[in-house]
Amino acid sequence: MVTIKPAAPLNGPVLLPDALVDQYVKPGADQLLLLAAFRLTALGWVESHTAQSLMRRRWVATFDGFDDVMRLPRDPVRSVVSLAYFDHADALTSGDGLWRVVGSRLLPAVGATWPVTADRGSAVQVTFEAGYDDVATEAPALQIAALLLMKHLFDGGSIEDVPATVTLLLDAQYRTPVIG
């Protein structure tokens, strides 16, 4: 099992600037707090739906143990900051130098194998940096989808009935279908 959590929060106004939001959503002065919540909800949903990090920030992924290939659950991966694991004696151990990164996959260093971990859940913790420097130019469909979802929420829509336009923008480019 893999769990993921951000080590730093999203900066909503950087990802969806007020000028862009005002152009499409047109909130009143008394709706700004509500709009801020909708902005973060929409951005979080897009990140979860696509496994993309919309801005460069740190993430912490926790795995039950080492696999031959460990897929880091947010793209685009920029770097691995640290790896720590509970060894066979259940002592927290640094894994510096044990890995190499290929795309979003973490592999053992060339000629090495992963060490034995304690027989426990959450035995391996990887801190990594992922995300876009400028989502508006690098992945504009993500930004537009978040803006459309935010407008949908602002207009009274639910996160349970995301418009097809939003999912179409995201699914073709950022989600891989699973066949089998």
Backbone as ProteinMPNN parsed JSONL, in Angstrom:
{"seq_chain_A": "MVTIKPAAPLNGPVLLPDALVDQYVKPGADQLLLLAAFRLTALGWVESHTAQSLMRRRWVATFDGFDDVMRLPRDPVRSVVSLAYFDHADALTSGDGLWRVVGSRLLPAVGATWPVTADRGSAVQVTFEAGYDDVATEAPALQIAALLLMKHLFDGGSIEDVPATVTLLLDAQYRTPVIG", "coords_chain_A": {"N_chain_A": [[0.837, -1.18, 0.0], [0.429, 2.256, -0.717], [0.776, 5.483, 0.541], [0.203, 8.983, 0.229], [1.184, 12.298, 0.906], [1.143, 15.857, 0.924], [4.053, 17.78, 1.634], [4.106, 20.403, 1.712], [1.795, 23.106, 1.429], [-0.666, 23.839, -1.176], [-0.477, 26.774, -3.176], [-2.993, 28.47, -3.877], [-3.761, 31.034, -5.161], [-1.513, 31.46, -6.773], [-1.581, 29.384, -8.62], [-4.145, 29.559, -9.753], [-4.678, 32.497, -10.686], [-6.077, 35.526, -9.29], [-6.992, 37.381, -11.213], [-7.596, 35.776, -13.421], [-9.555, 34.109, -12.312], [-11.512, 36.02, -11.582], [-12.318, 36.84, -14.094], [-13.81, 34.69, -15.099], [-15.421, 33.614, -13.039], [-16.487, 35.656, -11.454], [-16.88, 36.649, -8.623], [-18.613, 38.058, -5.771], [-17.729, 40.561, -3.294], [-18.353, 39.544, -0.8], [-18.062, 36.863, -1.123], [-15.514, 35.878, -1.164], [-14.075, 34.232, 0.694], [-15.431, 31.813, 0.436], [-14.914, 31.338, -2.243], [-12.127, 30.986, -2.139], [-11.997, 28.543, -0.784], [-13.286, 26.896, -2.666], [-11.457, 27.12, -4.735], [-9.145, 25.812, -3.704], [-10.276, 23.281, -3.301], [-10.93, 22.512, -5.936], [-8.366, 22.523, -7.142], [-7.08, 20.571, -5.573], [-8.667, 18.343, -6.217], [-8.109, 18.033, -8.952], [-5.366, 17.44, -8.795], [-5.471, 14.982, -7.377], [-7.025, 13.417, -9.117], [-5.459, 13.223, -11.406], [-2.92, 12.541, -10.571], [-0.912, 14.397, -10.688], [1.321, 16.98, -9.703], [0.518, 20.205, -9.251], [2.08, 22.399, -8.728], [5.533, 23.014, -8.078], [6.615, 21.265, -5.361], [7.258, 19.683, -2.172], [6.646, 16.227, -1.454], [5.548, 13.446, 0.507], [5.845, 10.084, 0.332], [4.679, 6.995, 1.449], [5.49, 3.638, 1.792], [4.725, 0.148, 2.151], [6.863, -1.534, 1.968], [9.878, -2.315, 0.098], [9.642, -2.449, -3.437], [10.525, -3.987, -6.578], [10.435, -2.008, -8.556], [9.563, 1.171, -7.681], [6.9, 3.195, -7.875], [6.594, 6.599, -7.794], [4.002, 8.524, -6.497], [3.217, 11.051, -7.627], [3.462, 13.263, -10.35], [5.108, 15.796, -12.353], [8.071, 14.184, -11.41], [10.727, 15.752, -9.849], [12.969, 15.491, -8.184], [14.436, 13.215, -5.787], [14.444, 13.682, -2.42], [14.956, 12.465, 0.049], [15.262, 9.158, 1.453], [14.01, 6.917, 3.733], [13.957, 4.087, 5.878], [12.601, 1.362, 7.813], [14.725, -0.897, 9.138], [15.592, -4.483, 9.242], [15.795, -4.834, 11.984], [13.969, -3.127, 12.932], [14.774, -0.492, 13.164], [14.94, 2.929, 12.388], [16.362, 3.9, 9.397], [18.633, 5.635, 7.289], [18.371, 5.874, 3.786], [20.167, 6.934, 2.016], [21.784, 7.2, -1.085], [20.966, 4.728, -2.006], [19.301, 4.591, -4.188], [18.112, 5.268, -7.563], [16.603, 7.515, -9.867], [14.218, 7.203, -12.377], [12.359, 8.838, -14.496], [9.281, 8.792, -13.054], [9.816, 6.743, -11.441], [11.332, 4.911, -8.837], [14.273, 3.258, -8.416], [16.55, 0.609, -7.397], [19.99, 1.513, -6.795], [22.414, 1.226, -9.426], [23.529, -2.056, -9.836], [22.858, -2.759, -7.273], [20.658, -3.974, -4.655], [17.468, -3.612, -3.058], [17.404, -3.056, 0.479], [16.529, -5.303, 3.216], [13.485, -4.878, 4.878], [11.772, -4.063, 7.955], [9.125, -6.158, 9.122], [6.467, -4.679, 8.783], [3.853, -2.229, 8.454], [4.078, 0.74, 6.444], [6.887, 0.903, 6.086], [8.777, 2.136, 4.494], [9.759, 5.377, 3.66], [9.573, 7.979, 1.406], [10.739, 11.076, 0.528], [10.082, 13.476, -1.789], [10.443, 15.773, -4.554], [8.079, 17.204, -6.617], [6.311, 18.472, -9.456], [5.086, 21.257, -11.422], [6.873, 24.078, -12.706], [5.624, 26.25, -13.858], [2.486, 25.931, -14.287], [0.642, 27.004, -16.058], [1.942, 27.34, -18.497], [3.323, 24.931, -18.886], [1.487, 22.83, -18.514], [-1.264, 23.543, -19.421], [-3.892, 22.509, -19.62], [-4.443, 21.362, -17.156], [-4.659, 23.58, -15.467], [-6.834, 24.942, -16.649], [-8.847, 23.009, -16.373], [-9.064, 22.943, -13.573], [-9.969, 25.548, -13.128], [-12.467, 25.474, -14.466], [-13.742, 23.545, -12.896], [-13.78, 24.855, -10.444], [-15.51, 26.975, -11.055], [-17.814, 25.477, -11.556], [-18.318, 24.471, -8.962], [-18.715, 26.89, -7.626], [-21.043, 27.72, -8.848], [-22.883, 26.118, -7.636], [-22.603, 23.43, -8.066], [-21.552, 20.01, -7.445], [-18.811, 18.119, -6.079], [-19.19, 15.54, -6.599], [-20.439, 15.363, -9.036], [-18.783, 16.017, -11.339], [-18.228, 18.043, -14.156], [-18.315, 16.778, -17.527], [-16.626, 18.052, -19.317], [-14.448, 18.825, -17.782], [-13.332, 16.341, -16.968], [-12.757, 15.267, -19.492], [-10.788, 17.031, -20.424], [-8.72, 16.303, -18.745], [-8.429, 13.449, -18.686], [-7.614, 12.371, -21.203], [-4.952, 13.155, -21.555], [-3.605, 12.978, -19.071], [-4.223, 10.692, -17.639], [-3.851, 7.207, -17.474], [-5.377, 4.569, -19.084], [-6.437, 1.493, -17.605], [-6.193, -1.771, -18.588], [-7.597, -4.929, -18.451]], "CA_chain_A": [[0.0, 0.0, 0.0], [1.15, 3.518, -0.808], [0.054, 6.694, 0.926], [0.884, 10.192, -0.226], [0.699, 13.549, 1.493], [2.036, 16.966, 0.598], [4.847, 18.33, 2.727], [3.877, 21.846, 1.629], [0.448, 23.342, 0.899], [-0.846, 24.508, -2.463], [-0.69, 28.215, -3.163], [-4.079, 28.615, -4.835], [-3.71, 32.224, -6.007], [-0.437, 31.358, -7.762], [-2.017, 28.45, -9.655], [-5.327, 30.159, -10.394], [-4.592, 33.903, -10.285], [-7.342, 36.226, -9.083], [-7.446, 38.005, -12.46], [-8.198, 34.708, -14.22], [-10.777, 33.698, -11.615], [-12.491, 37.106, -11.69], [-12.799, 36.893, -15.472], [-14.757, 33.614, -15.378], [-16.312, 33.287, -11.927], [-17.111, 36.916, -11.046], [-17.405, 36.596, -7.252], [-18.848, 39.293, -5.038], [-16.778, 40.761, -2.197], [-18.74, 38.703, 0.33], [-17.891, 35.453, -1.488], [-14.094, 35.596, -1.354], [-13.666, 33.065, 1.487], [-16.023, 30.654, -0.222], [-14.164, 31.151, -3.475], [-10.815, 30.424, -1.781], [-12.217, 27.122, -0.486], [-13.571, 26.219, -3.935], [-10.211, 27.085, -5.507], [-8.314, 24.728, -3.168], [-10.971, 22.02, -3.56], [-10.763, 22.194, -7.356], [-6.959, 22.192, -7.381], [-6.829, 19.275, -4.936], [-9.335, 17.293, -6.986], [-7.338, 17.835, -10.185], [-4.142, 16.717, -8.429], [-5.806, 13.595, -7.035], [-7.565, 12.732, -10.292], [-4.426, 13.028, -12.427], [-1.635, 12.209, -9.939], [0.033, 15.446, -11.059], [1.494, 18.054, -8.731], [0.332, 21.397, -10.069], [3.191, 23.318, -8.502], [6.695, 22.327, -7.521], [6.623, 21.205, -3.895], [7.662, 18.386, -1.621], [5.647, 15.221, -1.125], [6.048, 12.304, 1.269], [5.166, 8.834, -0.028], [4.985, 5.924, 2.395], [5.267, 2.313, 1.215], [4.833, -0.929, 3.14], [8.176, -2.155, 1.799], [10.485, -2.041, -1.201], [9.301, -3.243, -4.612], [11.594, -3.873, -7.573], [10.26, -0.659, -9.086], [8.637, 1.912, -6.815], [6.319, 4.324, -8.602], [6.281, 7.751, -6.948], [2.615, 8.786, -6.881], [2.926, 12.376, -8.171], [4.301, 13.663, -11.483], [6.395, 15.285, -12.767], [9.059, 14.072, -10.332], [11.914, 16.578, -10.094], [14.103, 14.904, -7.463], [14.177, 12.534, -4.519], [15.148, 14.416, -1.377], [15.459, 11.496, 1.025], [14.607, 7.866, 1.595], [14.265, 6.331, 5.051], [13.227, 2.823, 6.018], [12.811, 0.602, 9.034], [15.482, -2.095, 8.758], [15.12, -5.758, 9.8], [15.746, -4.712, 13.447], [12.951, -2.103, 13.173], [15.422, 0.794, 13.436], [14.821, 3.852, 11.264], [17.664, 3.952, 8.742], [18.697, 6.469, 6.088], [18.63, 5.134, 2.556], [20.934, 7.776, 1.097], [22.631, 6.508, -2.043], [20.44, 3.413, -2.378], [18.344, 4.654, -5.284], [18.224, 6.12, -8.744], [15.27, 7.912, -10.325], [13.979, 7.167, -13.816], [11.003, 9.386, -14.634], [8.624, 8.819, -11.743], [10.088, 5.451, -10.806], [12.487, 4.818, -7.958], [14.897, 1.948, -8.601], [17.799, 0.483, -6.641], [21.185, 1.985, -7.486], [22.943, 0.234, -10.366], [24.283, -3.134, -9.205], [22.442, -2.948, -5.878], [19.28, -4.414, -4.403], [16.895, -2.943, -1.905], [17.646, -3.757, 1.742], [15.397, -5.957, 3.874], [12.812, -3.975, 5.812], [11.012, -4.67, 9.05], [7.82, -6.684, 8.73], [5.518, -3.716, 9.339], [3.317, -1.278, 7.495], [4.77, 2.036, 6.348], [8.299, 0.644, 6.376], [9.639, 2.961, 3.65], [9.255, 6.734, 3.452], [10.328, 8.696, 0.384], [10.412, 12.489, 0.382], [10.5, 13.855, -3.131], [9.921, 17.023, -5.085], [7.379, 17.013, -7.885], [5.423, 19.555, -9.837], [5.403, 22.165, -12.519], [7.338, 25.416, -12.347], [4.564, 27.158, -14.31], [1.459, 25.043, -14.844], [-0.065, 27.686, -17.147], [2.655, 27.124, -19.758], [3.76, 23.541, -19.018], [0.335, 21.916, -18.534], [-2.415, 24.438, -19.301], [-5.164, 21.784, -19.449], [-4.656, 21.18, -15.718], [-5.13, 24.854, -14.919], [-8.176, 25.212, -17.183], [-9.766, 22.06, -15.731], [-9.291, 23.409, -12.196], [-10.799, 26.749, -13.213], [-13.829, 25.044, -14.804], [-14.306, 22.863, -11.73], [-14.049, 25.881, -9.443], [-16.741, 27.659, -11.487], [-18.898, 24.509, -11.33], [-18.598, 24.479, -7.525], [-19.24, 28.217, -7.299], [-22.418, 27.782, -9.369], [-23.74, 25.214, -6.872], [-22.343, 22.035, -8.418], [-20.943, 19.152, -6.427], [-17.605, 17.387, -6.465], [-19.675, 14.217, -7.01], [-20.929, 15.423, -10.421], [-17.81, 16.831, -12.068], [-18.621, 18.144, -15.564], [-17.567, 15.964, -18.491], [-15.582, 18.893, -19.905], [-13.287, 18.766, -16.891], [-12.693, 15.018, -17.055], [-12.206, 15.104, -20.839], [-9.529, 17.781, -20.474], [-7.691, 15.64, -17.948], [-8.252, 12.014, -18.884], [-6.906, 12.022, -22.431], [-3.519, 13.432, -21.472], [-2.973, 12.781, -17.774], [-4.601, 9.432, -16.994], [-3.591, 6.037, -18.296], [-6.394, 3.544, -18.849], [-5.969, 0.173, -17.186], [-6.912, -2.804, -19.323], [-7.291, -6.25, -17.917]], "C_chain_A": [[0.882, 1.243, 0.0], [0.238, 4.633, -0.316], [0.89, 7.891, 0.498], [0.296, 11.387, 0.504], [1.671, 14.656, 1.117], [2.794, 17.416, 1.836], [4.733, 19.851, 2.743], [2.502, 22.067, 1.011], [0.472, 23.929, -0.508], [-0.981, 26.003, -2.245], [-1.718, 28.508, -4.253], [-4.004, 29.837, -5.724], [-2.569, 32.218, -7.028], [-0.892, 30.484, -8.926], [-3.223, 28.948, -10.439], [-5.378, 31.623, -9.968], [-5.966, 34.567, -10.201], [-7.878, 36.84, -10.377], [-8.136, 36.978, -13.356], [-9.524, 34.265, -13.614], [-11.863, 34.758, -11.782], [-13.111, 37.172, -13.084], [-13.902, 35.866, -15.732], [-15.796, 33.392, -14.282], [-17.096, 34.502, -11.447], [-17.721, 36.871, -9.637], [-17.679, 37.992, -6.7], [-17.861, 39.378, -3.885], [-17.083, 39.857, -1.012], [-18.531, 37.21, 0.057], [-16.428, 35.029, -1.577], [-13.606, 34.396, -0.545], [-14.196, 31.774, 0.881], [-15.257, 30.322, -1.496], [-12.786, 30.546, -3.203], [-10.938, 28.935, -1.474], [-12.492, 26.34, -1.762], [-12.308, 26.097, -4.782], [-9.338, 25.927, -5.021], [-8.951, 23.361, -3.396], [-10.766, 21.589, -5.006], [-9.325, 21.786, -7.666], [-6.612, 20.832, -6.783], [-7.456, 18.132, -5.704], [-8.561, 16.99, -8.262], [-6.049, 17.08, -9.876], [-4.432, 15.251, -8.135], [-6.24, 12.802, -8.259], [-6.471, 12.369, -11.294], [-3.094, 12.523, -11.885], [-0.533, 13.167, -10.392], [0.137, 16.428, -9.897], [1.484, 19.356, -9.52], [1.399, 22.459, -9.853], [4.332, 22.543, -7.852], [6.647, 22.433, -6.001], [7.012, 19.806, -3.46], [6.457, 17.532, -1.274], [6.323, 14.134, -0.312], [5.193, 11.098, 0.887], [5.629, 7.753, 0.939], [4.571, 4.596, 1.778], [5.398, 1.268, 2.319], [6.177, -1.642, 3.072], [8.729, -1.766, 0.443], [9.907, -2.984, -2.249], [10.457, -3.101, -5.589], [11.611, -2.476, -8.182], [9.213, 0.028, -8.222], [8.173, 3.161, -7.559], [5.979, 5.433, -7.61], [4.94, 8.318, -7.413], [2.254, 10.224, -7.252], [3.931, 12.666, -9.271], [4.218, 15.175, -11.643], [7.387, 15.299, -11.6], [10.289, 14.879, -10.731], [13.151, 15.999, -9.409], [13.593, 14.128, -6.259], [15.057, 13.213, -3.488], [15.749, 13.448, -0.367], [14.649, 10.212, 0.956], [14.996, 7.345, 2.972], [13.439, 5.056, 5.147], [13.511, 2.218, 7.383], [13.494, -0.698, 8.638], [14.94, -3.331, 9.474], [15.035, -5.739, 11.326], [14.736, -3.641, 13.885], [13.551, -0.766, 13.617], [15.298, 1.673, 12.19], [16.213, 4.119, 10.698], [17.586, 4.848, 7.506], [19.026, 5.601, 4.885], [19.397, 5.955, 1.544], [21.824, 6.923, 0.203], [22.118, 5.153, -2.495], [19.636, 3.427, -3.669], [18.865, 5.431, -6.478], [16.8, 6.391, -9.217], [15.24, 7.863, -11.846], [12.534, 7.611, -14.026], [10.366, 9.519, -13.264], [8.825, 7.504, -10.995], [11.382, 5.518, -9.999], [13.005, 3.392, -8.048], [16.122, 1.842, -7.708], [18.963, 1.044, -7.461], [21.717, 0.861, -8.372], [23.806, -0.774, -9.616], [23.884, -3.425, -7.769], [21.031, -3.535, -5.823], [18.772, -3.638, -3.195], [17.21, -3.733, -0.642], [16.364, -4.407, 2.273], [14.803, -4.968, 4.872], [12.139, -4.769, 6.92], [9.665, -5.135, 8.51], [6.744, -5.827, 9.397], [4.957, -2.877, 8.211], [4.135, -0.003, 7.512], [6.257, 1.912, 6.65], [9.25, 1.552, 5.599], [8.974, 4.32, 3.446], [10.169, 7.458, 2.476], [9.829, 10.138, 0.343], [10.955, 12.92, -0.973], [9.865, 15.175, -3.532], [9.3, 16.737, -6.443], [6.573, 18.259, -8.193], [5.961, 20.408, -10.961], [5.924, 23.484, -11.972], [6.283, 26.452, -12.717], [3.505, 26.327, -15.027], [0.744, 25.691, -16.031], [0.621, 27.478, -18.493], [3.05, 25.665, -19.965], [2.602, 22.553, -19.156], [-0.961, 22.723, -18.413], [-3.752, 23.722, -19.115], [-5.47, 21.559, -17.972], [-5.221, 22.452, -15.089], [-6.554, 25.156, -15.381], [-9.201, 24.287, -16.537], [-10.08, 22.493, -14.301], [-10.181, 24.651, -12.185], [-12.256, 26.385, -13.521], [-14.505, 24.355, -13.618], [-14.639, 23.87, -10.626], [-15.333, 26.639, -9.789], [-17.952, 26.759, -11.257], [-19.298, 24.499, -9.848], [-19.236, 25.801, -7.1], [-20.705, 28.358, -7.73], [-23.36, 26.804, -8.676], [-23.557, 23.751, -7.196], [-21.637, 21.303, -7.288], [-19.681, 18.501, -6.976], [-17.969, 15.97, -6.923], [-20.167, 14.202, -8.456], [-20.052, 16.368, -11.248], [-18.206, 16.865, -13.549], [-17.713, 17.322, -16.487], [-16.44, 16.76, -19.138], [-14.304, 18.823, -19.082], [-12.581, 17.422, -17.041], [-12.113, 14.773, -18.444], [-10.879, 15.84, -20.992], [-8.39, 17.012, -19.812], [-7.393, 14.216, -18.394], [-7.434, 11.658, -20.116], [-5.394, 12.159, -22.284], [-2.867, 12.976, -20.169], [-3.368, 11.511, -17.046], [-4.366, 8.3, -17.965], [-4.666, 5.001, -18.03], [-5.756, 2.216, -18.463], [-6.831, -0.858, -17.886], [-6.583, -4.141, -18.693], [-8.299, -6.774, -16.973]], "O_chain_A": [[1.938, 1.277, 0.632], [-0.926, 4.716, -0.707], [2.116, 7.82, 0.416], [-0.916, 11.484, 0.698], [2.875, 14.426, 1.004], [2.254, 17.432, 2.942], [5.204, 20.508, 3.671], [2.083, 21.291, 0.152], [1.491, 24.445, -0.968], [-1.539, 26.443, -1.24], [-1.363, 28.761, -5.404], [-4.167, 29.712, -6.938], [-2.655, 32.905, -8.047], [-0.624, 30.801, -10.085], [-3.299, 28.77, -11.655], [-6.05, 31.957, -8.992], [-6.89, 34.218, -10.937], [-9.085, 36.822, -10.615], [-9.151, 37.283, -13.982], [-10.504, 34.069, -14.333], [-13.009, 34.429, -12.09], [-14.283, 37.516, -13.235], [-14.828, 36.134, -16.499], [-16.932, 33.019, -14.574], [-18.262, 34.374, -11.072], [-18.93, 37.037, -9.476], [-17.057, 38.973, -7.109], [-17.226, 38.383, -3.534], [-16.171, 39.446, -0.296], [-18.799, 36.383, 0.928], [-16.139, 33.92, -2.026], [-12.8, 33.613, -1.046], [-13.49, 30.767, 0.823], [-14.987, 29.155, -1.783], [-12.329, 29.686, -3.955], [-10.074, 28.15, -1.863], [-11.981, 25.231, -1.925], [-12.108, 25.093, -5.465], [-8.844, 25.144, -5.832], [-8.246, 22.386, -3.657], [-10.462, 20.426, -5.271], [-9.097, 20.808, -8.377], [-5.926, 20.03, -7.418], [-6.855, 17.066, -5.835], [-8.376, 15.826, -8.617], [-5.676, 16.172, -10.618], [-3.708, 14.372, -8.601], [-5.861, 11.642, -8.416], [-6.546, 11.332, -11.953], [-2.227, 12.12, -12.66], [0.636, 12.789, -10.469], [-0.843, 16.675, -9.194], [2.351, 19.579, -10.365], [1.596, 23.325, -10.706], [4.114, 21.545, -7.166], [6.638, 23.525, -5.433], [7.084, 18.877, -4.264], [5.407, 18.026, -0.863], [7.53, 13.923, -0.427], [3.979, 11.091, 1.091], [6.822, 7.617, 1.212], [3.446, 4.444, 1.301], [6.102, 1.484, 3.305], [6.579, -2.29, 4.038], [8.12, -0.977, -0.28], [9.706, -4.169, -1.986], [11.28, -2.196, -5.449], [12.663, -1.848, -8.307], [8.105, -0.481, -8.055], [8.962, 4.065, -7.833], [5.175, 5.235, -6.699], [4.761, 8.567, -8.606], [1.078, 10.583, -7.194], [5.113, 12.351, -9.14], [3.301, 15.782, -11.09], [7.522, 16.3, -10.897], [10.826, 14.705, -11.825], [14.244, 16.012, -9.974], [12.482, 14.347, -5.776], [16.272, 13.308, -3.662], [16.907, 13.589, 0.027], [13.517, 10.186, 0.471], [16.174, 7.335, 3.33], [12.357, 4.96, 4.569], [14.519, 2.52, 8.021], [12.929, -1.505, 7.9], [13.961, -3.25, 10.216], [14.294, -6.529, 11.911], [14.661, -3.295, 15.064], [12.92, -0.005, 14.35], [15.525, 1.209, 11.073], [17.125, 4.512, 11.425], [16.599, 4.824, 6.772], [19.863, 4.701, 4.965], [19.297, 5.709, 0.342], [22.53, 6.035, 0.679], [22.775, 4.489, -3.296], [19.318, 2.362, -4.198], [19.876, 6.131, -6.424], [15.9, 5.583, -8.988], [16.117, 8.407, -12.517], [11.6, 6.853, -13.764], [10.849, 10.267, -12.414], [8.104, 7.194, -10.047], [12.379, 6.101, -10.426], [12.273, 2.436, -7.791], [16.681, 2.86, -7.3], [18.913, 1.043, -8.691], [21.492, -0.317, -8.094], [24.701, -0.399, -8.858], [24.511, -4.257, -7.112], [20.317, -3.578, -6.825], [19.55, -3.085, -2.417], [17.275, -4.962, -0.687], [15.261, -4.09, 1.828], [15.528, -4.306, 5.615], [11.964, -5.983, 6.825], [9.137, -4.566, 7.554], [6.185, -6.197, 10.43], [5.534, -2.825, 7.125], [4.811, 0.294, 8.497], [6.817, 2.724, 7.385], [10.402, 1.724, 5.997], [7.793, 4.409, 3.107], [11.379, 7.543, 2.685], [8.639, 10.386, 0.147], [12.139, 12.749, -1.265], [8.889, 15.629, -2.935], [9.915, 16.109, -7.305], [6.199, 19.009, -7.291], [7.112, 20.293, -11.382], [5.487, 23.954, -10.922], [6.07, 27.417, -11.984], [3.616, 26.056, -16.223], [0.284, 24.981, -16.925], [-0.048, 27.443, -19.525], [3.107, 25.203, -21.104], [2.731, 21.544, -19.849], [-1.675, 22.603, -17.417], [-4.661, 24.283, -18.504], [-6.636, 21.563, -17.577], [-6.146, 22.399, -14.278], [-7.387, 25.581, -14.581], [-10.299, 24.722, -16.19], [-11.229, 22.42, -13.867], [-11.05, 24.784, -11.324], [-13.174, 26.927, -12.906], [-15.693, 24.557, -13.367], [-15.663, 23.746, -9.955], [-16.149, 26.911, -8.909], [-19.0, 27.228, -10.813], [-20.485, 24.518, -9.525], [-20.18, 25.82, -6.311], [-21.499, 29.025, -7.066], [-24.515, 26.67, -9.081], [-24.277, 22.906, -6.663], [-21.189, 21.904, -6.311], [-19.516, 18.354, -8.187], [-17.162, 15.286, -7.553], [-20.298, 13.128, -9.044], [-20.521, 17.374, -11.781], [-18.491, 15.819, -14.132], [-16.512, 17.194, -16.252], [-15.401, 16.192, -19.473], [-13.205, 18.768, -19.634], [-11.365, 17.376, -17.221], [-11.071, 14.128, -18.562], [-9.952, 15.328, -21.62], [-7.245, 17.063, -20.261], [-6.23, 13.82, -18.473], [-6.633, 10.724, -20.07], [-4.642, 11.356, -22.836], [-1.688, 12.62, -20.166], [-2.894, 11.271, -15.936], [-4.654, 8.428, -19.155], [-4.86, 4.59, -16.886], [-4.674, 1.867, -18.936], [-8.057, -0.823, -17.787], [-5.418, -4.445, -18.435], [-8.147, -7.882, -16.458]]}, "name": "protein", "num_of_chains": 1, "seq": "MVTIKPAAPLNGPVLLPDALVDQYVKPGADQLLLLAAFRLTALGWVESHTAQSLMRRRWVATFDGFDDVMRLPRDPVRSVVSLAYFDHADALTSGDGLWRVVGSRLLPAVGATWPVTADRGSAVQVTFEAGYDDVATEAPALQIAALLLMKHLFDGGSIEDVPATVTLLLDAQYRTPVIG"}
